[in-house]
Amino acid sequence: MHENHSSRSMSPERVRVSPPGLEGLLRVPPDAFGVVAFAHGSGSGRLSPRNNQVAEALGASGIGTLLFDLLDEDEAGDRRNVFDVALLARRLELAIDWISRRGDIGHLPIGLFGASTGAAAALVAAAASTRVVAVVSRGGRPDLAAEALPRVRAPTLLIVGSLDTDVLDLNRQALARMRCERELSIVPGATHLFEEPGTLQTVIELSRDWFRAHLA
């Protein structure tokens, strides 16, 4: 496993997802068998340390990743945009189109990884795109995807900390509305940001296994 990690370890390439011209970080390991686009939560972006940690681990497993800012600097300054799920989902759909047009990764199956409000955007985008074959939500707000939930076809994993009780309730309610293959994984002793020792590693392992199963 360690040998595999070192052989696939790579520096991210700075890219511009255009349209709408947003900054991104792309990692494509050799012989990648899928690519995952990340939808960040409120106040976060392509430099999110947690999401970059997840992305590096996915890369070590042979999965390409795209982390990009769903909002530009001016847009992010308006808190209403941070919770505008329709806007965030549209940006994610543009990123899916951008991936599909690239010669190096356009042929690969696409997964989405969403955190917080970004998870709702990921589910709305998954409901709208046949290219998406797997979704993972980390501490997400899938309830904000509302009427899109029953239309999601991609197998979806919802990961929630056991101590994040309000969000856990919302995830259970969202799970009941979904019709696709779906699973709720509860990480013991974790709060919303998975800052407790070992909890983010659990998120990484759950996500990696889900994407391996459904992208390969």
N, C-alpha and C positions, 0 to 999 in steps of 0.2 A: 504493500500500500504506500509506504513512504517513497519507494523508488518511483512508483507511478506518479505520485504528487510532484516530485522534483522534475521528472521528465516532461510533465505537462505544464509546469509552472510558467507563467508568462506575465509580461507587463501589459496592462491594458492599452489599447490604441485609442487615442482621442479622436472622436468622430463628431460630425454634425448631422443630426437627424433632420432631414429636410424633405418636404416641408414638415414642421414649421420652423426649422433652423435652430433646434435646441441642442445644447452641448451633451455629449454622451461619452461613455467609456465602453469599448467593445473588447471582449476577450474571446478568441477563437482557438481552442486547443487543436493540436493535430488530430485528424480523424474524428472530428466532432460528429456526434450522431443526433444532435438537437441543439436548439438555441432558446434561451429563456430571457424574455424582456421583463425588467423590474419596474413596478409601479410604486413609487415611494409614498409614504404617508405625509401628513401635514407638516410643513416646515422642514422637510428633508429633500435630498436630491441625489445626484449621481455620486457624491462624495460620502454618502452615508457609511460610517464605519461598519455597522452591522451588515448591511446589504453587500458591501464589498467583501466582507468575510465569507458570507454565503456564496457570493459569485466565485471567489477563489476556490472554494471547496467544490463547487459544481464543475469548474474548469478542470480541476484535478481528476474529475470523474469522466471527462470527455464531453462535457456540455458547454457550449458557448453561451456567453451572457452579454446582455446590453443593459447598462445602467444609464439612464438619461434623465435630464430635468424635464418634468412634465410642464413646468411653467418657467417663463423667463424671469429675470430679476424684478422687473416692474410688476408683472402679473402676480408673483409670489408675495409682493408687498401688500396686496389686497387680500385680506383673510377670506373674503367671500369666494375667491377663486380656489382656495385650498380645499373647500368643501363642495365645489361645483363638480359633482361626480360625472355629469354628462360631458363637461369640458375635458376633464382628465381622461375619460374613456376615449374621447375623440382623438386626443393626443396619442394615446396608446395604440389606437387603430392606425394612425399615421405611421407609428413606429413599426407596426406589423407589416404595413405596405413597404416601408423602407427596407426592412429585412428581406422581404420577398423579392425585391428588385436587385439585391446584391448578388453578384456572381459567386462569391465564396460561401455564402450561407443561405441564399434564397431558396435552395432546394430542401433545407432541413425542416423537420417538424418543429413547431413553435410552442413553447410553454410560457406561462405568465406567472410571475411571483409578485404578489401584492402585500403591502403592509399598511395597517391602519385604513385611512380613507382610500389609499391606492388599491386595496383589495376589492373595494366596491367597483372601482374603475376597471380593474382586471376582469371582474365577472361580467360587467356590462359589455366590455370589448369581446370577451369570449362568447357571449350570447350572439354577438353580431358577426363574428368571423369564423368561417369554417377552417381557417388555417390553424387555429388554436386547438391543441390536442391534450393539454393538461394545465391545471391551475393549482397554485399553492397560495394560501393566505396565512400571513404571520401576524397574529394579534390584530386581525382585520375587522372591518365593519361591513361584512357582507350584507347586513340588513339595509344598508344605504343603496344597494343595487336594486332593491324594491321589485318592480314587476319583471325585471330581467332574470331573476333567479330561476323561475321554472323553465326558461328558454336556454339555459346553459347546457351544452351537450358535452363539453370536455370534462373528464374525470377531475374532481376537485377535492383537495385536502385542506381542511381548516385546522390551523394549529393555534391553540390558545393556552395561556398560562392558567394554572389552577387557581391562582390568587387574583386573577383579573376577572372577578366574578360578574360584573355588569356586562362586559364584552362576551364572556362565556355564555351568558343567557341569550344575548343577541345572536351569537353564532348557532346556538341550538335551534332558535326560532328560524333562522335562515336555512339551516340544514333541512328542516322539515318542509320547507317550500320548494326545495330543489328536486329535480327529477333525474339528474344524471348520476353516474357512479360517484359517490361522495363519502367522505370520512371525516370525523372530528377527532383530532388527537389533542389530548390535554397533557401539558407538560407540568409535572408535579413541582410545586414550590416556585413557579415562575410568575412574575407580575407582567404588566403590559409590554415592557421593553425588553424582557428576557435578559436582564442585567445580572441575575443571580448566577453564581458559579455553575458551569456545566449546562445551563439551560439553552444558551444559543447553540452549543454543540449538538444538543438534542434536536433543535430546529433544523440544523444543517443536515443531520443524518436522515431525519424524516423527509425533508424536501428532496434530498439526493435520491433516496429510494423511490419516492413517488415519481420523480421525473425519469429516472432510469426505467421504471416499469412502463411508463406511458409514452415516452419519446422514442425509445429504442425500437 
